[in-house]
Amino acid sequence: MAWITTIDESHAEGLLERIYSAARKQSGRIANIIQLQSNNPPALQAMIELYRAVMFGKSPLSRARREMMAVVVSSANECHY
């Protein structure tokens, strides 16, 4: 987990509460990468939108190739994401 203070799900309000709710609905939990950015919900929302555009938007790369690239980069960075 992060070394910075994050906002717990029980204290989330407004946009952050909606983001947490959507994350829990999608994966059954709030991922650390989401909580890490909880102090700035508008930036967190922008990051989520960027992720969706890169991974699911129209692209000459297949979804599988994009996912493979993400795995290689995460492995090289020793990051489980």
C-alpha positions as a Markdown table, in Angstrom:
| # | Residue | x | y | z |
|---|---|---|---|---|
| 1 | Met | 0.0 | 0.0 | 0.0 |
| 2 | Ala | 1.0 | 3.6 | -0.5 |
| 3 | Trp | 3.0 | 5.6 | 2.0 |
| 4 | Ile | 0.7 | 8.5 | 1.6 |
| 5 | Thr | -2.6 | 9.1 | 3.4 |
| 6 | Thr | -5.5 | 7.8 | 1.3 |
| 7 | Ile | -9.3 | 8.2 | 1.7 |
| 8 | Asp | -10.9 | 5.1 | 3.0 |
| 9 | Glu | -14.1 | 3.9 | 1.3 |
| 10 | Ser | -16.1 | 4.6 | 4.4 |
| 11 | His | -15.1 | 8.3 | 4.2 |
| 12 | Ala | -15.5 | 8.8 | 0.5 |
| 13 | Glu | -18.0 | 11.5 | -0.7 |
| 14 | Gly | -19.2 | 12.8 | -4.0 |
| 15 | Leu | -17.1 | 11.9 | -7.1 |
| 16 | Leu | -14.8 | 9.7 | -5.1 |
| 17 | Glu | -17.7 | 7.8 | -3.6 |
| 18 | Arg | -19.0 | 7.2 | -7.1 |
| 19 | Ile | -15.6 | 6.0 | -8.4 |
| 20 | Tyr | -15.2 | 3.7 | -5.4 |
| 21 | Ser | -18.7 | 2.3 | -5.9 |
| 22 | Ala | -18.0 | 1.6 | -9.6 |
| 23 | Ala | -14.7 | 0.0 | -8.8 |
| 24 | Arg | -16.3 | -2.3 | -6.2 |
| 25 | Lys | -19.1 | -3.2 | -8.6 |
| 26 | Gln | -16.7 | -4.1 | -11.3 |
| 27 | Ser | -14.0 | -6.0 | -9.4 |
| 28 | Gly | -15.5 | -6.6 | -5.9 |
| 29 | Arg | -12.8 | -4.4 | -4.2 |
| 30 | Ile | -11.1 | -1.0 | -4.4 |
| 31 | Ala | -7.7 | -1.5 | -6.0 |
| 32 | Asn | -4.7 | 0.1 | -4.3 |
| 33 | Ile | -4.0 | 2.1 | -7.5 |
| 34 | Ile | -7.4 | 3.7 | -7.1 |
| 35 | Gln | -7.0 | 4.5 | -3.4 |
| 36 | Leu | -3.6 | 5.9 | -4.1 |
| 37 | Gln | -5.2 | 8.7 | -6.1 |
| 38 | Ser | -8.1 | 9.2 | -3.7 |
| 39 | Asn | -7.0 | 12.7 | -2.6 |
| 40 | Asn | -7.6 | 14.1 | -6.1 |
| 41 | Pro | -10.9 | 12.6 | -7.4 |
| 42 | Pro | -10.9 | 14.7 | -10.7 |
| 43 | Ala | -7.4 | 13.5 | -11.5 |
| 44 | Leu | -8.4 | 10.0 | -10.6 |
| 45 | Gln | -11.4 | 10.2 | -12.9 |
| 46 | Ala | -9.2 | 11.5 | -15.7 |
| 47 | Met | -6.7 | 8.6 | -15.2 |
| 48 | Ile | -9.6 | 6.1 | -15.4 |
| 49 | Glu | -10.9 | 7.7 | -18.6 |
| 50 | Leu | -7.4 | 7.6 | -20.1 |
| 51 | Tyr | -7.0 | 3.9 | -19.1 |
| 52 | Arg | -10.3 | 3.1 | -20.8 |
| 53 | Ala | -9.4 | 5.0 | -23.9 |
| 54 | Val | -6.0 | 3.3 | -24.2 |
| 55 | Met | -7.1 | -0.2 | -23.4 |
| 56 | Phe | -10.6 | -0.3 | -24.9 |
| 57 | Gly | -10.8 | 2.5 | -27.5 |
| 58 | Lys | -10.3 | 2.2 | -31.2 |
| 59 | Ser | -6.7 | 1.2 | -32.0 |
| 60 | Pro | -4.7 | -0.6 | -34.7 |
| 61 | Leu | -3.5 | -2.8 | -31.8 |
| 62 | Ser | -5.8 | -5.7 | -30.7 |
| 63 | Arg | -7.0 | -5.7 | -27.1 |
| 64 | Ala | -4.8 | -8.7 | -26.5 |
| 65 | Arg | -1.7 | -6.9 | -27.8 |
| 66 | Arg | -2.4 | -3.9 | -25.6 |
| 67 | Glu | -2.8 | -6.1 | -22.6 |
| 68 | Met | 0.5 | -8.0 | -23.4 |
| 69 | Met | 2.3 | -4.6 | -23.7 |
| 70 | Ala | 0.9 | -3.6 | -20.3 |
| 71 | Val | 2.1 | -6.9 | -18.8 |
| 72 | Val | 5.6 | -6.5 | -20.2 |
| 73 | Val | 6.0 | -2.9 | -19.0 |
| 74 | Ser | 4.6 | -3.8 | -15.6 |
| 75 | Ser | 7.1 | -6.8 | -15.4 |
| 76 | Ala | 10.0 | -4.6 | -16.4 |
| 77 | Asn | 9.0 | -2.1 | -13.7 |
| 78 | Glu | 8.5 | -4.9 | -11.1 |
| 79 | Cys | 4.9 | -3.8 | -10.7 |
| 80 | His | 2.0 | -6.3 | -10.4 |
| 81 | Tyr | -0.3 | -4.1 | -12.4 |
